[in-house]
Amino acid sequence: MKRHKTEYKGVYYRLGDRLSAKGKEKIFYIVFKKNGKVYEEKVGRQHADDMTAAKASRKRSARIDGKIQSRKEIREQAKAAKIAEAGKMTLSRLWDEYKESKGDTKSINTDKGRFEKYLKPDFGNKEPHKIIRLDVDRLRVNLLKEKKPQTVKHVLGLLKRIVHFGVARQLCQSLNFEIEAVKVDNQKTEDLNPEQLKNLLKAIDNSTDIEAANIMRLALYTGMRRGEMFKLTWNDIDFQRGFISIRNPKGGVSQKIPLNEQARHVLESHPKRQKNKDKNNPEYYDHIFLRPDNKPFTDIRRRINPIKEVAELPADFRPLHGLRHTYASMLASSGKVDLYTLQKLLTHKSPVMTQRYAHLRDEALKNASALAGQIIEQATNTNVVELHEGSK
């Protein structure tokens, strides 16, 4: 298209090829030299942008002075900003990476619900180092108004884990502050009295659900956690030496616990089922406890709750976790097991968790001490009576 000069230096226009009611539209351009380089830029259309030669001249002066950017620079800057935005490791992107690394487990599905409901709305589009303490404090306060402290603790714990995951893999910067811990009184110790235990054992024996019944038996005889039993394979059972290997327990370090005779009987009588025998096949399972589809359990509440109901246990008694507490309570109450040994049997990482059973052990020791006093007192009284009768 032909250039048309204007009265302004470095400003010209071309006539557009589209004909309208107002005639052909002028398209204005500017030409200038800056830092030894000649620039020629389109600055706007006569009608569409309400551009004039005078406005184009002012844009030219502003461009030379560096007060405005060219359309190309604006487009490139917007493109760079879009690319940078897409490359940001926001909490949502970190969550996707974190979730992918954990696989499809019950715990990660639970965390997914917490993330979607509590973390994503306020923090999903933010990078961790741009999250401020006030935002987290506000989340904590608002959640505590409606949720139990344990729930709030899990939500904030998930936030910390996601960020820690990203920092460890050099995907993001860390938070600029420490998340304040939520105080939770979770020292509930579930237990069964002799009558309840008797009813439960009867209900287990009468159950036709072998998997559910034997998982409950193993929980009671070994004190193992639910997840540990779900992951248990036949290779983890050393029948010869009498030990059970617990891989990747809650404490993080693999452990061994004794295989007592009752647990041995449960496992020896439990049916073995394998989908196939090819260990290189991803569909191979050597787990002890399996669902009808021959895959490991991730949850079993629907199958153990009927046993709990038949035994008429309290509504708030958690069958598997409660049996772990029952196992620990029985040992602590016996007065024959010290807390260090109990800690090792329960595979507690810290003695703090085991300490909740200390009062049971102390009570057993008090009873033993009281019994000793009674025996001595009885012996003393017997001697006094004998001496008295002998003097007659």
HELIX and SHEET records of a PDB file:
HELIX    1   1 ALA A   53  ASP A   65  1                                  13    
HELIX    2   2 ARG A   71  GLY A   87  1                                  17    
HELIX    3   3 LEU A   91  LYS A  102  1                                  12    
HELIX    4   4 LYS A  106  ARG A  114  1                                   9    
HELIX    5   5 PHE A  115  LEU A  119  3                                   5    
HELIX    6   6 LYS A  120  PHE A  123  1                                   4    
HELIX    7   7 PRO A  128  LYS A  130  5                                   3    
HELIX    8   8 ARG A  133  GLU A  146  1                                  14    
HELIX    9   9 PRO A  149  ALA A  168  1                                  20    
HELIX   10  10 PRO A  194  ASN A  206  1                                  13    
HELIX   11  11 ILE A  210  THR A  222  1                                  13    
HELIX   12  12 ARG A  226  LYS A  231  1                                   6    
HELIX   13  13 TRP A  234  ASP A  236  5                                   3    
HELIX   14  14 GLU A  261  SER A  269  1                                   9    
HELIX   15  15 ARG A  301  VAL A  310  1                                  10    
HELIX   16  16 PRO A  319  SER A  334  1                                  16    
HELIX   17  17 LEU A  339  LEU A  346  1                                   8    
HELIX   18  18 PRO A  351  THR A  354  1                                   4    
HELIX   19  19 GLN A  355  TYR A  357  5                                   3    
HELIX   20  20 ALA A  358  GLY A  390  1                                  33    
SHEET    1   A 4 HIS A   4  LYS A   5  0                                        
SHEET    2   A 4 VAL A  11  SER A  20 -1                                        
SHEET    3   A 4 GLY A  23  LYS A  34 -1                                        
SHEET    4   A 4 LYS A  37  ARG A  45 -1                                        
SHEET    1   B 3 ILE A 237  ASP A 238  0                                        
SHEET    2   B 3 PHE A 243  ILE A 246 -1                                        
SHEET    3   B 3 GLN A 255  PRO A 258 -1                                        
END                                                                             
